[in-house]
Amino acid sequence: MKRIAVLYVSVAVLAVGVGQAIAQPSHARAATRVTVAMHDPGCHWFFARGTFERKLAVAGPARVVNADEATLLVAGAGKVQRDPVGKSLLLGKGAYTITMVGQAPDDNHLKLVVG
């Protein structure tokens, strides 16, 4: 009889623990999509909210999608990362400058702040 009581109590405690684990909310935030697109004048722009912009601030993390005509150079957090055409790059909190490989001096230098 003692064994059955211990078994029932163990099962009840396990069920409560599993229920709490399942009920925990997930605080992982989905990445905000940031599209860099080809547009003249200026060559490349952020395409956000239906307009073309050179500066953009988003809640993080951010997924930069390259819809431009060449590889993008994303500088920030002490390093430079490459984002090839048609690919994306996941960025964490920070300030970033985005340029294009072989960019003309008069082309846009994009500024992205991920909060």
Stockholm file with secondary structure:
# STOCKHOLM 1.0

chainA/1-115         MKRIAVLYVSVAVLAVGVGQAIAQPSHARAATRVTVAMHDPGCHWFFARGTFERKLAVAGPARVVNADEATLLVAGAGKVQRDPVGKSLLLGKGAYTITMVGQAPDDNHLKLVVG
#=GR chainA/1-115 SS CHHHHHHHHHHHHHHHHHHHHHHSCCCCCCCEEEEEEECSSSSEEEEETTEEESEEEECSSEEEEEESSSCEEEEETTEEEEECTTCEEEECSEEEEEEETTCCTTSCCEEEEEC
#=GC SS_cons         CHHHHHHHHHHHHHHHHHHHHHHSCCCCCCCEEEEEEECSSSSEEEEETTEEESEEEECSSEEEEEESSSCEEEEETTEEEEECTTCEEEECSEEEEEEETTCCTTSCCEEEEEC
//
